[in-house]
Amino acid sequence: MMDWTDTHCRVFHRILAPGARLYTEMVHANAVIHGDRQRLLGFDASEHPLALQLGGSDPALLAQAARIAADWGYDEVNLNCGCPSDRVQAGRFGACLMREPELVGECVAAMVAAVDIPVTVKCRLGVDQDNDYAAFAGFVDRQVQAGAAMVVVHARNAWLQGLSPKENREVPPLRYDWAYRLKAERPALPVVLNGGLATVEAAQAQLAHVDGVMLGRAAYHDPYVLHLLEAAQTGAPLRSREELLQQMRPYVESQLQAGLALKHITRHLLGLYHGQPGGRGFRKVLSEGAHRPGADWALVEQAVQVTRDQAERAA
Ligand SMILES: Cc1cc2nc3c(=O)[nH]c(=O)nc-3n(C[C@H](O)[C@H](O)[C@H](O)COP(=O)(O)O)c2cc1C
């Protein structure tokens, strides 16, 4: 997710969910080719398995970007066919590609030919007032024919006119049944469902119908849900928020030593105590203190202490 799931966020999410597959923010193929690769593509070794999400609609450029991603050590390249923003539409990529299955097929085929890692697609059900399951399934089939190894379905339309990107994640109705049907009719195709999944129960219920679930906003705002889901799926013992947080310490300290400001990491930790007694205190201490010069791990310890104190008072 753009501006959210940067490398620091992903290191944290990896600690919470050792078995999850993590995705980068979308990076346009042109940026991969011409931009600052260390900044755009750099990641920590702990993040594997990790997918780079690409934006674009030029087969040759996407193939080149996919090759760069593979050389950087990514485990998967994912093509974005779901982003509805104006900027993306002007550049003819993202969700508007749902109407161009042939072009996307050429992009996927070019990427598949360029790399040995899986090439996957993230899409919507359609755009604007499309309500044609056959067109959606045809879009997916074209990408599978081109070599796509898996599809992530954000199970709602993108409305390209009149809605903001935020509204486009909320207003068009969710239709999980289309993803279920896609899977039922194509048992060999790995289908991952995305959209509106916020609890372990909701996520696990989908796994009766599809192969996987992708959590977006819930993973960011309430990241402990990733840990709960991991434990529910694998039977691994549940670890406390504090214990998981402590595991971030070596990474945080090495980043501080390399000159990073604490706030760039702690902004991704704010939701750890979401809905918990003391959670507000945790957020407050971190968000008020992390931008101060010299802020270091001691601030995180202080936030934990305040959280404990508040929770005790509330008990
Ligand atoms: C801030 C933000 C940035 C996002 N950026 C991307 C992106 O770069 N690529 C993408 O495929 N989806 C992006 N999304 C959409 C999410 O991946 C996801 O499809 C959507 O939020 C629905 O899933 P959820 O209900 O689990 O959040 C973004 C969502 C948010 C909130």
The ligand as an ORCA input file, in Angstrom:
! r2SCAN-3c Opt
* xyz 0 1
  C      -3.104      3.932      1.712
  C      -3.420      2.809      0.747
  C      -2.557      2.570     -0.301
  C      -2.817      1.534     -1.188
  N      -1.920      1.279     -2.174
  C      -2.086      0.192     -2.957
  C      -1.086     -0.200     -3.883
  O      -0.023      0.426     -4.009
  N      -1.321     -1.305     -4.638
  C      -2.485     -2.047     -4.504
  O      -2.647     -3.059     -5.187
  N      -3.435     -1.694     -3.648
  C      -3.259     -0.600     -2.865
  N      -4.213     -0.276     -1.953
  C      -5.455     -1.093     -1.871
  C      -5.271     -2.258     -0.911
  O      -4.213     -3.079     -1.317
  C      -6.538     -3.118     -0.867
  O      -6.777     -3.663     -2.130
  C      -7.771     -2.348     -0.434
  O      -7.493     -1.466      0.642
  C      -8.886     -3.311     -0.005
  O      -8.433     -4.235      0.957
  P      -8.639     -3.988      2.555
  O     -10.126     -3.826      2.761
  O      -8.083     -5.228      3.193
  O      -7.902     -2.747      2.914
  C      -3.974      0.745     -1.042
  C      -4.835      0.996      0.027
  C      -4.558      2.008      0.916
  C      -5.505      2.238      2.083
*
